[in-house]
């Protein structure tokens, strides 16, 4: 497989969700061993200011036949301290359904929220590291990647948790939502304060159970994406099919809720039909009259065969809160996925978004749409995470970290790139003791 058909799931060659065999070969294939390796070899020099853990989650199926998207989650982590790579570890997330699987839905349509593969993201908030998948409760991990157990915010969360929560850099609040109920409410908005106390649970009214993978946050608003990929029970029983399909009749809209009035009106704004897996960022306009949202947009998805028949490209929407109109524009024409920004600017105007593209990592200027590609010269890269250097928020003062597959040695490196020299040589490559299969999302956790 090439970097085109590995890292960028939006490309046709990446395989179809209905064709699970594609995800059982090459660097999609799972690894079988849980390793702990100390004092890794490094090419170049690790910046001594980096002190923390780089963790990334992804599916690592334990048996053939199921869909790759539903494989058990495995965390691959590297501990960096004092200019050294202290260790590499990989561990399955041992959920309550890991040893003795039980169904996500009961016969009466209610859910077992502890039935989980916890395979999509890993985040840290209020001192807790959580492995996430959007169908279930989060699972807490230790700093050594061992599973503590399901985490329900002290019994206050009786819903699934999105794999894409947002942490406000100003208040420290954790904003998220849950979806997946066959019965209403299909979606509920949640908020935890900076101490991790769940303080808001607010149901949303939507027309059907749609696949709501991500959402957006600004300084003053949260924005929900009610898009036309709808739960289809005819596909729900298929092991290699996702239970959602494109629906021409459903329509597409953004729902805007004020953060200072979380139980107030959700205002809905119609947009052209499309689908969005991942938001790059969103922010309020300078005069407060609107919202700008930037994300990877697909013109349609999963219409017939459940596949990625079109590429996702970076797009921008401006919501005019006064007139009720939404303007849309395409920022670039290259296929990308997994956009990330400097998380200290989440919900605020950010200049740069770095995504996975066909030739490596692509950094877009979100105001102009211009882009620079860093060609890694190896196999396909995974998502790049920005790690800030000390000081005020400066998107050029820091580093991008991500796993990169090297087909020549059938292995993987953790690559560290200087943000101030995006197209230059990496400052360090950390050779890992085994291949890291392609996965989804991760984060840097400061020590």
C-alpha positions in Angstrom: 0.0 0.0 0.0 1.1 3.6 -0.6 0.8 6.6 1.6 -2.2 7.6 -0.6 -4.3 4.6 0.4 -3.2 4.3 4.0 -3.3 7.5 5.9 -5.9 9.4 4.0 -9.2 7.4 4.5 -11.0 9.8 2.2 -9.3 8.4 -0.9 -11.0 5.7 -2.9 -7.9 3.4 -2.8 -8.0 3.4 1.0 -10.7 0.7 0.8 -14.4 0.8 1.6 -16.0 0.4 5.0 -17.9 -2.5 3.5 -14.7 -4.2 2.4 -13.1 -5.0 5.7 -10.4 -7.3 4.2 -8.6 -4.2 2.9 -8.0 -3.3 6.5 -6.4 -6.6 7.4 -3.2 -6.2 5.3 -0.2 -3.9 5.2 0.0 -1.3 8.0 -3.7 -1.7 8.7 -3.0 -5.2 10.0 -3.1 -5.5 13.8 -0.1 -6.3 16.0 -0.3 -9.2 18.4 2.1 -8.3 21.2 1.9 -5.8 24.0 5.4 -4.5 24.5 7.4 -2.3 26.9 10.7 -1.1 25.6 13.0 1.3 27.4 15.5 3.8 26.1 14.7 4.0 22.4 17.2 4.9 19.8 16.9 8.4 18.3 18.0 9.9 15.0 18.6 13.7 15.6 17.9 15.3 18.9 14.7 15.4 21.0 14.0 18.9 22.2 14.9 18.9 25.9 11.8 21.0 26.8 9.5 18.1 25.8 8.3 16.4 29.0 5.3 14.2 28.7 3.5 11.3 26.9 2.6 11.0 23.2 -0.4 8.7 23.1 -2.4 7.6 20.0 -5.5 5.3 19.8 -6.7 3.1 17.0 -8.4 -0.2 16.1 -6.3 -3.3 16.7 -8.7 -6.2 15.9 -8.0 -9.5 17.8 -9.8 -11.6 15.2 -10.4 -11.6 11.5 -13.8 -11.0 10.0 -15.1 -7.9 11.7 -14.9 -4.4 10.4 -11.6 -2.5 11.1 -13.6 0.4 12.5 -14.9 -1.9 15.3 -11.6 -3.5 16.3 -10.5 -3.3 19.9 -8.7 -0.1 20.8 -5.0 -0.1 21.4 -3.0 2.8 22.8 0.6 3.3 21.5 2.6 5.6 23.7 6.1 7.1 24.0 7.3 8.8 27.2 9.7 11.7 26.5 11.8 13.4 29.2 15.1 15.2 29.4 15.8 14.8 25.7 15.3 11.1 25.8 12.7 8.6 24.7 12.3 6.8 28.0 9.9 4.1 26.9 7.5 2.8 24.3 4.4 0.9 25.4 1.3 -0.5 23.6 -1.7 -1.8 25.4 -5.2 -2.8 24.5 -7.9 -0.9 26.3 -9.5 -3.6 28.4 -13.1 -2.6 28.5 -15.8 -4.5 30.3 -16.6 -6.3 27.0 -13.0 -7.0 26.1 -12.9 -10.6 27.4 -16.5 -11.6 27.2 -18.1 -9.4 24.5 -21.7 -8.3 25.0 -23.9 -6.3 22.6 -24.1 -2.6 22.5 -27.9 -2.7 22.3 -30.2 -4.8 24.4 -33.2 -6.6 22.8 -35.5 -3.7 23.9 -33.3 -1.1 22.1 -31.6 0.3 25.2 -27.8 0.4 25.3 -25.1 -1.2 27.3 -22.8 1.8 27.6 -19.9 -0.3 29.0 -19.8 -2.4 25.8 -17.0 -0.7 24.1 -14.0 -1.0 21.9 -12.6 2.4 23.0 -10.6 2.7 19.8 -10.9 6.3 18.5 -9.3 8.9 20.7 -7.4 9.5 24.0 -7.7 12.8 25.9 -6.7 14.1 29.3 -8.9 16.4 31.4 -8.9 17.2 35.1 -6.1 14.7 35.7 -7.9 11.8 34.0 -6.7 10.1 30.8 -9.7 8.7 28.9 -9.9 6.4 25.9 -12.9 7.2 23.8 -15.3 5.8 21.2 -18.5 7.5 20.4 -20.8 4.6 21.1 -20.0 4.1 24.7 -18.7 5.5 28.0 -15.1 6.6 28.2 -12.5 4.3 29.8 -9.9 5.7 32.2 -6.2 4.8 31.8 -3.1 5.1 34.0 0.0 6.9 32.9 1.4 3.4 32.1 -1.5 2.7 29.8 -3.2 0.2 32.0 -7.0 0.3 32.0 -8.7 1.5 35.2 -12.3 1.0 34.1 -15.3 2.7 32.7 -15.6 6.4 33.7 -19.1 7.9 34.1 -18.3 11.2 36.0 -19.4 9.8 39.3 -22.6 8.3 37.9 -23.7 11.5 36.3 -23.1 10.4 32.7 -25.8 8.0 31.5 -25.0 8.5 27.8 -22.2 7.8 25.4 -19.4 10.3 25.0 -18.2 11.6 21.6 -14.6 10.8 20.7 -14.1 14.5 19.9 -14.7 16.5 23.1 -13.4 20.1 23.2 -11.5 21.6 26.1 -11.9 25.4 26.4 -8.5 27.0 26.7 -9.9 29.9 28.7 -12.2 28.1 31.2 -10.8 24.6 31.2 -14.3 23.2 30.7 -14.8 20.0 28.8 -17.6 20.2 26.2 -18.9 17.1 24.6 -22.1 15.3 23.5 -23.5 11.8 23.3 -25.5 10.2 20.5 -26.6 6.7 19.5 -30.0 6.3 21.2 -32.5 4.6 19.0 -35.2 6.4 21.0 -35.3 10.1 21.6 -33.4 12.1 22.6 -30.9 11.0 19.9 -28.4 13.6 21.0 -27.5 15.1 24.4 -25.0 18.0 25.0 -22.8 17.7 28.1 -20.3 19.9 29.9 -17.8 19.2 32.7 -16.2 22.0 34.6 -12.4 22.4 34.9 -12.3 20.1 37.9 -14.0 17.3 35.9 -17.5 17.7 37.6 -20.3 17.0 35.1 -22.5 20.1 35.4 -24.7 20.1 32.2 -26.8 17.5 30.5 -29.1 19.0 27.9 -31.0 17.0 25.2 -31.2 18.2 21.6 -34.1 17.7 19.2 -33.0 16.3 15.9 -35.1 14.6 13.2 -33.5 11.1 13.4 -30.5 9.1 14.6 -27.7 10.5 12.4 -24.0 9.8 12.6 -22.8 12.9 14.6 -19.0 12.2 14.8 -17.8 15.7 15.7 -19.0 19.2 16.6 -17.4 22.6 17.1 -16.8 25.1 19.9 -16.1 28.8 20.0 -15.6 31.2 22.8 -19.4 31.9 23.0 -21.1 29.0 21.2 -21.2 25.3 20.5 -22.2 24.1 17.0 -23.8 20.8 16.3 -23.7 19.2 12.8 -27.0 17.4 11.9 -26.0 15.8 8.6 -27.6 13.3 6.2 -26.0 10.1 7.2 -28.8 8.3 9.0 -29.0 5.1 11.0 -30.3 2.3 8.7 -31.4 -0.9 10.6 -31.1 -3.0 7.4 -27.3 -2.5 7.7 -27.0 -2.7 11.4 -26.6 -6.5 11.5 -23.8 -6.7 9.0 -20.4 -7.4 10.5 -18.6 -5.6 7.7 -21.1 -2.7 7.2 -21.4 0.5 9.1 -25.1 0.9 10.2 -25.5 4.3 8.5 -26.3 5.4 5.0 -26.6 8.7 3.1 -30.2 10.0 2.9 -31.1 12.5 0.2 -34.3 13.5 2.0 -32.8 14.3 5.4 -31.1 17.6 4.6 -28.1 19.2 6.4 -27.9 22.0 9.1 -25.8 23.5 11.8 -27.3 23.9 15.3 -25.9 26.9 17.3 -26.2 27.0 21.1 -24.9 29.8 23.3 -22.5 28.7 25.9 -23.9 31.2 28.5 -27.4 29.8 28.0 -26.9 26.0 27.7 -30.6 25.2 28.1 -31.7 27.9 25.8 -32.7 27.8 22.1 -30.7 25.9 19.6 -30.8 27.9 16.3 -30.6 25.7 13.2 -29.0 27.0 10.0 -29.5 25.1 6.7 -26.4 24.3 4.6 -25.8 22.4 1.4 -25.9 18.6 1.9 -22.5 17.2 2.9 -20.7 15.2 5.6 -18.0 16.1 8.1 -16.0 13.7 10.2 -13.6 16.2 11.6 -13.6 19.9 12.5 -10.4 21.8 12.3 -11.6 24.7 14.4 -14.3 27.3 14.8 -14.4 30.8 16.2 -16.7 33.8 16.6 -16.2 36.7 14.2 -14.5 39.8 15.5 -17.7 41.8 15.8 -19.6 38.9 17.4 -22.2 38.7 14.6 -21.2 35.3 13.3 -19.3 32.1 13.5 -16.6 30.7 11.3 -16.3 26.9 11.1 -13.5 25.1 9.3 -13.6 21.4 8.6 -12.9 18.6 6.2 -16.0 18.3 4.0 -17.3 15.4 1.9 -19.9 16.2 -0.8 -21.6 12.9 0.1 -20.7 9.6 1.7 -21.9 6.0 2.1 -24.7 6.3 -0.4 -24.7 2.7 -1.7 -21.7 0.6 -0.9 -20.7 2.3 2.3 -17.4 3.5 0.9 -15.3 6.6 0.6 -16.2 7.4 -3.0 -15.0 11.0 -2.7 -12.2 12.9 -1.1 -12.7 15.2 1.8 -11.2 18.7 1.4 -10.8 21.6 3.7 -13.9 23.9 3.7 -15.1 27.0 5.6 -18.6 28.1 6.6 -19.6 31.5 8.0 -22.8 31.6 10.0 -24.5 35.0 10.0 -26.4 35.0 13.3 -28.4 38.1 12.4 -29.6 37.1 8.9 -29.8 33.4 9.4 -27.7 32.8 6.3 -24.6 30.6 5.9 -21.9 31.2 3.3 -19.7 28.4 2.3 -16.4 28.2 0.5 -13.8 25.6 -0.4 -10.3 26.5 1.0 -8.3 24.0 -1.0 -8.8 21.1 -3.4 -6.4 18.5 -2.1 -7.7 15.5 -0.2 -6.9 15.6 3.5 -8.2 14.2 6.9 -7.5 14.4 10.6 -7.0 18.2 10.8 -5.4 19.5 14.1 -4.6 23.0 15.4 -2.7 24.3 18.4 -5.2 23.3 21.1 -4.5 26.4 23.1 -6.4 28.2 20.4 -9.4 25.9 20.3 -12.5 28.0 19.8 -10.4 31.1 19.0 -9.0 32.3 15.7 -6.1 29.9 14.7 -3.9 30.5 11.7 -2.8 26.9 11.0 -4.3 23.5 10.6 -2.2 20.4 9.9 -3.8 17.4 8.3 -2.8 14.1 6.8 -2.5 14.3 3.0 -1.4 12.1 0.2 2.2 13.1 0.4 2.6 13.6 4.1 1.5 16.3 6.5 -0.2 19.4 5.0 -0.3 22.7 6.9 -3.0 25.1 5.7 -3.3 28.8 6.4 -7.0 28.8 7.5 -7.5 32.4 6.4 -6.1 32.1 2.8 -6.3 28.3 2.1 -2.7 28.2 1.0 -0.8 25.1 2.0 2.7 23.7 2.6 3.3 19.9 2.5 6.0 18.1 4.5 6.9 15.0 2.5 8.1 12.5 5.1 9.6 10.3 2.4 8.4 7.1 4.1 5.1 5.3 4.3 1.9 7.0 5.3 1.9 9.2 8.4 -0.8 9.3 11.1 -2.4 12.4 12.6 0.1 15.2 13.7 -0.4 16.7 17.1 1.0 20.1 18.0 3.1 20.4 21.2 3.7 24.0 22.2 7.1 25.2 23.5 7.2 27.4 26.6 5.6 30.9 26.4 2.6 32.5 25.0 0.5 30.8 22.3 2.5 30.9 19.1 1.7 28.5 16.4 5.3 28.5 15.1 6.9 28.0 18.5 6.5 24.3 19.1 6.6 20.9 17.5 4.4 18.5 15.5 4.5 14.8 16.6 3.1 11.8 14.9 3.7 8.1 14.0 5.0 7.4 10.6 5.2 3.9 8.9 8.4 2.9 7.3 7.7 0.2 4.7 11.4 -0.4 4.0 11.9 -2.0 7.5 8.2 -2.7 8.2 8.4 -0.5 11.3 7.4 2.8 12.6 9.0 6.0 13.9 7.7 8.8 16.1 8.6 11.9 14.1 9.2 15.3 15.7 9.0 18.3 13.4 9.8 21.9 14.3 6.8 24.0 13.6 9.0 27.0 12.7 10.5 25.0 9.8 7.5 22.9 8.7 9.1 21.8 5.4 12.5 21.2 6.9 14.0 18.0 8.1 12.5 16.5 11.3 14.5 17.4 14.4 14.2 13.8 15.6 13.0 10.3 14.6 12.4 7.9 17.4 12.6 4.3 16.2 9.9 2.1 17.7 10.4 -1.6 18.6 7.4 -2.6 16.5 5.1 -1.4 13.8 2.3 1.0 14.8 -0.7 0.2 12.7 -2.7 3.0 11.2 -5.1 4.4 13.7 -7.2 7.4 14.5 -6.4 10.1 17.1 -4.1 11.0 19.9 -2.7 13.7 22.1 0.3 15.0 23.9 -0.1 14.9 27.7 2.2 17.2 29.5 4.0 15.8 32.5 
